Amino acid sequence: MKFTLDIKTILTVGGIIALLGGFYYSTQYRLTSLEDKIESVDRKMDIQTGELTQIKKQLRKKAN
């Protein structure tokens, strides 16, 4: 049994592989970027929550 591939088939398969690889890596990049942004916002929220807690404590002390 002889199996032959012509140049059109090789180029088509190579193009599909390149397309899927590009999609995968661009998606990974975007997800990593989003994760970094979410972590940054989460850190800011933690800081703001801590500051709000401190302000509430100070207000309670002044009220007493």
Sine and cosine of phi, psi and omega as CSV:
sin_phi,cos_phi,sin_psi,cos_psi,sin_omega,cos_omega
0.00,0.00,0.84,-0.54,-0.03,-1.00
-0.96,-0.29,0.76,-0.65,-0.05,-1.00
-0.89,-0.45,0.86,-0.51,-0.02,-1.00
-0.83,-0.56,0.55,-0.84,0.07,-1.00
-0.86,-0.51,0.73,-0.69,0.08,-1.00
-1.00,-0.03,0.19,-0.98,-0.10,-1.00
-0.90,0.43,-0.54,0.84,0.01,-1.00
-0.89,0.45,-0.68,0.73,0.00,-1.00
-0.91,0.41,-0.68,0.73,0.00,-1.00
-0.89,0.46,-0.70,0.71,0.01,-1.00
-0.91,0.41,-0.64,0.77,0.02,-1.00
-0.90,0.44,-0.74,0.67,0.01,-1.00
-0.90,0.44,-0.68,0.73,0.04,-1.00
-0.89,0.46,-0.65,0.76,0.03,-1.00
-0.90,0.43,-0.67,0.74,0.03,-1.00
-0.90,0.43,-0.68,0.73,0.02,-1.00
-0.89,0.46,-0.68,0.73,0.02,-1.00
-0.90,0.44,-0.66,0.76,0.02,-1.00
-0.89,0.46,-0.73,0.68,0.01,-1.00
-0.91,0.42,-0.63,0.78,0.05,-1.00
-0.90,0.44,-0.69,0.72,0.04,-1.00
-0.89,0.45,-0.66,0.75,0.03,-1.00
-0.88,0.47,-0.70,0.71,-0.02,-1.00
-0.88,0.47,-0.77,0.63,-0.06,-1.00
-0.94,0.35,-0.59,0.81,0.04,-1.00
-0.93,0.36,-0.59,0.80,0.05,-1.00
-0.92,0.39,-0.66,0.75,0.04,-1.00
-0.88,0.48,-0.67,0.75,0.01,-1.00
-0.89,0.46,-0.71,0.70,-0.01,-1.00
-0.91,0.42,-0.65,0.76,0.02,-1.00
-0.90,0.43,-0.66,0.75,0.03,-1.00
-0.89,0.45,-0.67,0.74,0.02,-1.00
-0.88,0.47,-0.70,0.72,0.02,-1.00
-0.90,0.43,-0.65,0.76,0.03,-1.00
-0.88,0.47,-0.66,0.75,0.03,-1.00
-0.89,0.46,-0.67,0.74,0.01,-1.00
-0.91,0.42,-0.66,0.76,0.01,-1.00
-0.90,0.44,-0.67,0.74,0.04,-1.00
-0.89,0.46,-0.64,0.77,0.02,-1.00
-0.90,0.44,-0.73,0.69,0.02,-1.00
-0.90,0.43,-0.64,0.77,0.02,-1.00
-0.89,0.46,-0.68,0.74,0.04,-1.00
-0.89,0.46,-0.68,0.73,0.03,-1.00
-0.89,0.46,-0.65,0.76,0.03,-1.00
-0.90,0.44,-0.65,0.76,0.03,-1.00
-0.88,0.47,-0.67,0.74,0.01,-1.00
-0.90,0.43,-0.72,0.70,-0.01,-1.00
-0.91,0.42,-0.61,0.79,0.03,-1.00
-0.90,0.43,-0.67,0.74,0.04,-1.00
-0.90,0.45,-0.66,0.75,0.04,-1.00
-0.91,0.42,-0.65,0.76,0.02,-1.00
-0.90,0.44,-0.64,0.76,0.04,-1.00
-0.88,0.47,-0.68,0.73,0.03,-1.00
-0.90,0.44,-0.66,0.75,0.02,-1.00
-0.89,0.45,-0.69,0.73,0.02,-1.00
-0.88,0.48,-0.66,0.75,0.02,-1.00
-0.89,0.47,-0.68,0.73,0.00,-1.00
-0.91,0.42,-0.63,0.78,0.03,-1.00
-0.91,0.42,-0.63,0.78,0.04,-1.00
-0.90,0.44,-0.65,0.76,0.02,-1.00
-0.90,0.45,-0.67,0.75,-0.01,-1.00
-0.94,0.34,-0.54,0.84,-0.01,-1.00
-0.95,0.33,-0.48,0.88,-0.03,-1.00
-0.99,0.12,0.00,0.00,0.00,0.00
